[in-house]
């Protein structure tokens, strides 16, 4: 049993993204709670609280609120461009998982040892799962290694590898998922990090062990849209049907 299976009761967990949109801190907090309730009602397995639109303080305020509400889904964080703050929050709050957009391949060889040592120290300081991106959207590839080499190294640094294509909302390339699976085998879970929809949920989950979903659940299926209860319910219905087929 993987660490992912020990944290999430449901197979192929779905993690709903809270982007923290809004014009003011109060608006961002209110929207985060509203969206979390929609996601929990739809049956997602976890929340990813991310400073996509907000900042680190907004993330902390949202964490405080979600912990107090105890809506059911597991709670995770992704602090873009601030891994140290993510681990600090995981030491302060009962965070179940941390997402880092890139844990391998994005640094030059001379910067790699320092990053690896610091990440290992941070990871040892928390019980939270680490979900790490390799060849992730918007991340540079500076390692000079092959994809397979970056993957093998990344798998040693996290509990599940997150896979995307090139952009937010873009379907994750099935061929890329197959390559990652062929390289990693079944020992390291693979998480689809972008572009899962009602239409492709079964095909994507057949190749992966879970997914992070944000834009598809919003009005217009774009990151700036408001969370739609109808979209969330329909999407999770498609996921449940996929799980039944794939079980």
C-alpha positions as CSV (number, residue, x, y, z in Angstrom):
1,X,0.0,0.0,0.0
2,X,1.4,3.4,-1.0
3,X,1.4,6.4,1.3
4,X,-1.3,7.9,-0.9
5,X,-3.6,5.0,-0.2
6,X,-3.0,5.4,3.5
7,X,-4.1,9.0,3.5
8,X,-7.0,8.8,1.1
9,X,-9.8,6.3,1.7
10,X,-11.0,6.4,-1.9
11,X,-9.0,4.9,-4.7
12,X,-7.8,7.4,-7.3
13,X,-8.5,10.5,-5.1
14,X,-9.6,13.8,-6.6
15,X,-8.0,17.0,-5.1
16,X,-10.0,20.2,-5.8
17,X,-8.0,23.3,-6.2
18,X,-8.9,26.5,-4.2
19,X,-7.2,29.3,-6.2
20,X,-8.1,32.0,-3.7
21,X,-9.6,34.4,-6.1
22,X,-11.2,37.6,-4.9
23,X,-10.6,41.4,-4.7
24,X,-9.9,41.6,-0.9
25,X,-8.6,39.3,1.8
26,X,-12.1,39.0,3.2
27,X,-13.5,38.2,-0.3
28,X,-10.8,35.6,-0.9
29,X,-11.5,33.9,2.5
30,X,-15.2,33.9,1.9
31,X,-14.8,32.5,-1.6
32,X,-12.5,29.8,-0.4
33,X,-15.0,28.7,2.2
34,X,-17.9,28.8,-0.4
35,X,-15.8,26.8,-2.9
36,X,-14.7,24.3,-0.3
37,X,-18.3,23.6,0.6
38,X,-19.2,23.0,-3.0
39,X,-16.3,20.7,-3.5
40,X,-17.0,18.8,-0.3
41,X,-20.7,18.4,-1.2
42,X,-19.6,17.0,-4.6
43,X,-17.4,14.4,-3.0
44,X,-13.8,15.5,-3.6
45,X,-11.2,13.8,-1.5
46,X,-9.0,16.7,-0.8
47,X,-8.5,20.5,-1.1
48,X,-5.4,22.1,-2.5
49,X,-5.1,25.6,-1.0
50,X,-2.9,27.6,-3.4
51,X,-1.7,31.2,-3.7
52,X,-2.6,31.3,-7.4
53,X,-4.5,34.6,-7.0
54,X,-4.0,35.3,-3.3
55,X,-0.8,35.3,-1.2
56,X,0.7,33.3,1.6
57,X,-1.3,35.1,4.2
58,X,-4.5,34.2,2.3
59,X,-3.4,30.6,2.3
60,X,-2.9,30.6,6.0
61,X,-6.2,32.2,6.7
62,X,-8.0,29.7,4.4
63,X,-6.2,26.8,6.2
64,X,-7.4,28.1,9.6
65,X,-11.0,28.3,8.3
66,X,-10.9,24.8,6.6
67,X,-9.4,23.1,9.7
68,X,-12.1,24.7,11.9
69,X,-14.9,23.7,9.5
70,X,-13.8,20.1,9.2
71,X,-15.7,19.5,6.0
72,X,-14.3,16.0,5.4
73,X,-11.8,16.2,2.5
74,X,-8.1,16.1,3.3
75,X,-6.3,19.5,3.3
76,X,-3.2,20.3,1.3
77,X,-1.2,23.4,0.3
78,X,0.7,24.6,-2.7
79,X,2.7,27.8,-2.1
80,X,3.9,28.8,-5.5
81,X,7.5,30.0,-5.4
82,X,7.7,29.6,-1.7
83,X,8.3,26.0,-0.6
84,X,9.7,27.0,2.7
85,X,6.4,28.7,3.7
86,X,4.5,25.6,2.6
87,X,6.5,23.4,4.9
88,X,6.2,26.0,7.7
89,X,2.4,25.9,7.4
90,X,2.4,22.1,7.4
91,X,4.3,22.2,10.7
92,X,1.8,24.7,12.1
93,X,-1.5,23.2,10.8
94,X,-2.8,19.6,10.3
95,X,-1.9,19.6,6.6
96,X,-2.2,16.2,5.0
97,X,-0.2,16.9,1.8
98,X,2.0,19.5,0.2
99,X,2.2,20.0,-3.6
100,X,5.4,21.4,-5.1
101,X,5.3,22.2,-8.8
102,X,8.8,20.9,-9.5
103,X,11.0,18.7,-7.5
104,X,13.4,17.5,-10.2
105,X,14.7,18.8,-13.6
106,X,14.1,22.5,-13.1
107,X,17.5,23.4,-11.7
108,X,21.0,23.6,-13.2
109,X,23.5,21.0,-12.0
110,X,25.2,23.5,-9.7
111,X,22.0,24.4,-7.9
112,X,20.8,20.8,-7.5
113,X,22.7,19.7,-4.4
114,X,21.6,22.6,-2.2
115,X,17.9,22.2,-3.3
116,X,18.0,18.4,-2.7
117,X,19.5,18.8,0.8
118,X,17.1,21.5,1.8
119,X,14.1,19.6,0.5
120,X,15.1,16.5,2.4
121,X,15.4,18.4,5.6
122,X,12.0,20.1,5.1
123,X,10.4,16.8,4.2
124,X,11.7,15.1,7.3
125,X,10.1,17.9,9.4
126,X,6.5,17.1,8.6
127,X,4.3,13.9,8.3
128,X,2.5,15.3,5.3
129,X,2.6,13.6,1.9
130,X,4.7,15.4,-0.8
131,X,3.2,15.5,-4.3
132,X,6.0,16.7,-6.6
133,X,5.9,17.8,-10.2
134,X,8.4,16.6,-12.8
135,X,8.5,18.3,-16.3
136,X,5.5,20.3,-15.0
137,X,3.7,23.1,-16.8
138,X,5.5,26.4,-16.9
139,X,8.7,25.0,-15.3
140,X,12.0,25.1,-17.0
141,X,14.1,22.0,-17.8
142,X,17.7,22.9,-16.8
143,X,19.1,19.7,-15.4
144,X,20.8,18.3,-18.5
145,X,19.3,14.9,-17.7
146,X,16.9,12.8,-19.6
147,X,13.2,12.7,-18.7
148,X,13.6,9.2,-17.3
149,X,16.6,10.4,-15.1
150,X,14.6,13.4,-13.8
151,X,11.7,11.1,-13.1
152,X,13.8,8.5,-11.2
153,X,15.3,11.3,-9.1
154,X,11.9,13.0,-8.5
155,X,10.4,9.7,-7.4
156,X,13.0,9.5,-4.6
157,X,12.0,13.0,-3.4
158,X,8.2,12.6,-3.1
159,X,5.3,10.3,-2.4
160,X,3.5,10.9,-5.7
161,X,4.6,12.4,-9.0
162,X,2.3,15.1,-10.5
163,X,2.1,15.2,-14.3
164,X,0.8,18.0,-16.7
165,X,1.2,19.0,-20.3
166,X,2.2,22.7,-21.0
167,X,-0.6,24.9,-19.5
168,X,-3.3,25.3,-17.0
169,X,-6.5,23.6,-18.2
170,X,-4.7,21.8,-21.0
171,X,-5.4,18.0,-21.0
172,X,-2.4,16.1,-19.7
173,X,-0.9,14.2,-22.7
174,X,-1.9,10.5,-22.4
175,X,1.4,9.5,-24.0
176,X,3.3,11.4,-21.4
177,X,1.3,9.6,-18.7
178,X,2.3,6.3,-20.3
179,X,5.9,7.3,-20.4
180,X,5.9,8.3,-16.8
181,X,4.2,5.0,-15.8
182,X,6.6,2.9,-17.9
183,X,9.6,4.6,-16.1
184,X,8.2,4.7,-12.6
185,X,6.3,1.4,-12.6
186,X,3.6,0.9,-10.0
187,X,5.7,1.8,-6.9
188,X,5.3,5.6,-7.3
189,X,1.7,7.0,-7.7
190,X,1.1,9.3,-10.6
191,X,-1.3,12.3,-10.2
192,X,-2.8,14.1,-13.2
193,X,-2.1,17.8,-12.5
194,X,-4.2,19.5,-15.1
195,X,-6.9,19.2,-17.8
196,X,-9.1,16.4,-16.4
197,X,-12.7,16.8,-17.5
198,X,-15.9,14.8,-17.4
199,X,-15.2,13.5,-20.9
200,X,-11.7,12.3,-20.3
201,X,-11.9,11.3,-16.6
202,X,-12.1,7.5,-17.2
203,X,-9.3,7.5,-19.8
204,X,-7.0,9.7,-17.6
205,X,-7.7,7.7,-14.4
206,X,-7.0,4.5,-16.2
207,X,-3.4,5.8,-16.6
208,X,-3.0,7.6,-13.2
209,X,-3.7,7.2,-9.5
210,X,-5.6,10.4,-8.9
211,X,-6.0,14.0,-10.1
212,X,-5.9,17.7,-9.2
213,X,-8.8,19.6,-10.7
214,X,-9.5,23.3,-10.7
215,X,-10.4,25.2,-13.9
216,X,-12.9,22.6,-15.2
217,X,-15.1,23.0,-12.1
218,X,-15.5,26.8,-12.7
219,X,-17.8,28.9,-14.9
220,X,-16.4,28.9,-18.4
221,X,-14.0,26.2,-17.4
222,X,-11.3,28.8,-16.7
223,X,-9.2,29.6,-13.7
224,X,-10.8,33.0,-13.2
225,X,-14.3,31.7,-13.2
226,X,-16.5,31.1,-10.1
227,X,-16.8,27.6,-8.8
228,X,-19.9,25.9,-10.1
229,X,-21.8,23.4,-7.9
230,X,-23.3,21.9,-11.1
231,X,-20.0,21.3,-12.7
232,X,-18.4,19.9,-9.6
233,X,-21.3,17.5,-9.1
234,X,-21.2,16.4,-12.8
235,X,-17.5,16.0,-12.7
236,X,-17.5,13.8,-9.6
237,X,-20.3,11.8,-11.0
238,X,-18.0,11.0,-14.0
239,X,-15.2,10.1,-11.6
240,X,-17.4,7.7,-9.6
241,X,-18.4,6.0,-12.8
242,X,-14.8,5.8,-13.9
243,X,-13.8,4.3,-10.6
244,X,-16.5,1.6,-10.8
245,X,-15.3,0.7,-14.3
246,X,-11.6,0.7,-13.3
247,X,-12.0,-1.1,-10.0
